[in-house]
């Protein structure tokens, strides 16, 4: 593996950590101030952060010069696929394998960021 791949993954992780913290804060503020239900609060925060995450990865992680609508559409698609795959993993682990949901969350936490990283690097921002 080359140095640039590790550098991109480090930056990817930093952007991910920042957006995760922002998600936590925004969701909880919306819930605390009764702006929306917990599910809607989570959805609003996640949707807002798709744009923040796109910008962070485009500008910082992969340092692409010119962004375009096709990249944003691909990024959005990757985000939606990530949610679907995460939910399917939890469903499989809990309902089919009868394991703890914490194991499902661990599998999602370990796998989805890696899948997303390679999808962004080699498809969205190639």
ABEGO torsion letter per residue (X at the ends): XBAAAAAAAAAAAAAAAAAAAAAAAAAAAAAAAGABBAAAAAAAAAAAAAAAAAAAAAAAAAGBABBBAAAAAAAAAAAAAAAAAAAAAAAAAAAAAGBBAAAAAAAAAAAAAAAAAAAAAAAAAX
